[in-house]
Amino acid sequence: MIVIGLTGSIGMGKTTTARLFAAEGVAVLDSDAVVHELYRKEAAPLIEEAFPGTTVSGVVDRGKLGEVLRENPANFTRLEEIVHPLVRKRQQAFLAAAQNEGREFALLDIPLLFETGAENRVDKVVVVSCSPEVQRERVLSRPGMTEEKFAMILARQMPDEEKRRRADFIVESGSGVENARDQVREILQTLAAQSRRGETNA
C-alpha cells in the first residue's frame, strides 16, 4: 500500500483535493476532522488541565482556546504536545485498517505535515498550491476570518515556496475543480505505475 501525505497552506484547496482523492477510491483520513473529534473526546480533559476555562461541558470551546493561543503563541507548542500524539495514534489505526482492506492507496491529510516531520511517515507527499492572490481571496472570504488571524496562521506554516520545493507532486488548485481532478488522477496513475516497477520508496 502506498501512503500519500497531502498538505498545503491555508486557502490552497487542500480539503477539496482530499475529496478528489477520495472520489477516486483512495482511503482518506482528514487530520483536522480527527482533531475536532478529539476536542469532543479524549483530548478535552487534557486541554482543560493545560488551559483552564477552555472547555464547556467537557468539550473544547475553539473560540476560547483560540483566545488563549492568540494571547501567547508559545501555547501552540503546549497544545501540539497534547494533540499530536493522539492524532498520530488515530492515523496508525487508519493505515492498519486500510492495509487490512487491501487498499492500493491511503492518504493522510495533514495541514502541518512538514512542520511536524510527518513527511517521514508517508511514502509520497502531495502539496496543494495556488497563487498568493487566490489564496488570500479564499481565506478572507471565510466567516470570522480577519487579517490578524490569517497572519497568525501563515506565521505557523512553512512558506508555500518551500513546500513546493519539498513535494513529490504538486496539485495546482487555481484553475478549477475539474483541472485539479485531472491532476489527482495523473498522480495516482504515476504512483500505480511506479508501484508496479517497485519504485515507490526509491
N, C-alpha and C positions, 0 to 999 in steps of 0.2 A: 504494500500500500504506500502511495506517495502522500506525504503530509505537506500541505501548502500553508504557508503563513501569509495572510493578507493584511496589509496595513496601508496607511495613508493619513495625512494630516486632516484636521477638521475641515469639513466642507468639500473634500476632494471627491466624494462619491463612493466611499468605501462600502457603506451599507447597501447601496443599490447594486454594487458589483458583487457583493456576497450573495445577494438574492439571485443574480445571474448565474453564479456558480451552482447554487442550489437547484436552479431550474434545469441545469444540465446533468442533474443526478449526483452531484457531489455532496457528501455529508458535511454540513457546515455547523460550526459552533460559534455563536456570537459572544465574545467575551464581555461586552458591555451588558448584554442581557443576563449573563451569569452574575455579574456584579450587582445588578438590580435585584436579582433573586436572593443573593447573599445578604443584601441590605435588609431584606424582609425576614431572613432566617439566621443562620449561624454567625454571620459577621456582626449583626446588630448589637448583641451584648458586649462584644469586644470593642466596638467603636464607641459605645456609650461609656465604657470604662476609660477609654483613652481621651474622649472628648465629651465630658458630661453635658447633658442637655441637648444632645443632637439626635435623640430618638424620641418618638412619640408612640406610646402603646406598643413598645417593643420593636418598632420599625424605624429604620434610619430616615430622618427628615432631611432630604437632599438640600433643601433651602438653608436649613440651619447649619448643616455640615459645610455647605459652600461658604457661608459667612465666616466660619472658623478658619477655613482654608485661606480665604482672602485676607484675613487679619494677620496670618502668619504662614507664608508659603512653605516654611520648614515642616509644617504639619502634614504636607503631602507625603513626605517620606514616612512619617509615622503611620499614616493611613495605608500606604502601599505595603508596609511591613505586615499589616494585619490582613489585607485583602489578597495580595498576590499569591501567597501560599495556598489559600483556599481556591482561588481561580485555577491555579496550576493542577490541583487535585481533580477538579472537575474536568479539565482538559485531558488529563491522563485517562480518566474513566471513559470520556467520549471517544478517544482514539482507540482504546481497547475494544469498545463496543463496535466501532466501525470496522476494526480489523476482524472481529468475530463474524461480522455480517458479510465479510468478503468484499468490502468496498475497494474499488481501484484508487479512489482519491478521498482524502479527508482534508477539510480546510479549517484552520483556526483563524478567526477574525480577531486580530489583536491591535488595538489602536496604538499602544506604546511598544510595539514589537521590538524595534531596535533599542529603544531606551531601556528596556528591561532585559535585554540579552536573549530574548525568545527566538531570535533567528538561529540560535544553536540547537533548538529543539524541533526544527522543521527541515524538510528536505529542500524546498524551494521557496523563495519569497516573491510575492507579487505586490507591487506598490501601485496604488491608485493615485492619479495626479491630474491636475488641470492648471490653467493659468492662475496667477495670483488674483487677477481681476474677477474671474468667475468664482474662485474660492471665497473672496471677500463678499461678493454679492449674495452667494448662497448662505453664508454664515450669518450675516447681519439681517437676513430676512427671517431668521428663526425667532419664534416667540421668546421674549425675555432676554434676547442676546443684546449685549452692549459692546461698545468699543473696548471698554475695560476688560470685560470677560473674555473677549476674543483675544486681546493682547496677552492675558494671563495664560490662556490655553496654548497659544502659539509659543510662549516662553518655555513651556514644559515639553514641547515636541521638537524632535530633530528637524532641521530645515528640510523642506521638500527636495532641494537640490541634492542633499546628502543621501536622503532616502533613495532617490532615483539612481544615484551612483552605486548604491549597495544592492539594488534589486536584481533578481534574476529575470523578472518580467515586469513590464510597466503597462498598466491599462490607462490610456488617456481618456478621461471621462467628459471632456468638454464638448464633444461632438454628438451628444445624444445617447440614449439607451441602446438603440439598435447597433450603433457603431461599437459601443462597449461590449455588447453581446458577441459580436463577431470576434473581438479581441480575446474574450474569455474562451470561446470555442477554439480559437487558434492556439492558445496557451495549452489547453487540455489535449489537443491533438499532438502538439510538440512533446508534452510530457509523456503521453502514452507511447509515442514513437521512441523516445529516449529510454523508457522503461523496458520496452521490448529489446532494445540493444544493450540494456544493462548499464545505462549511463547516468541515471537519475542522481546518484550520490557522488558522481565523479567531480 
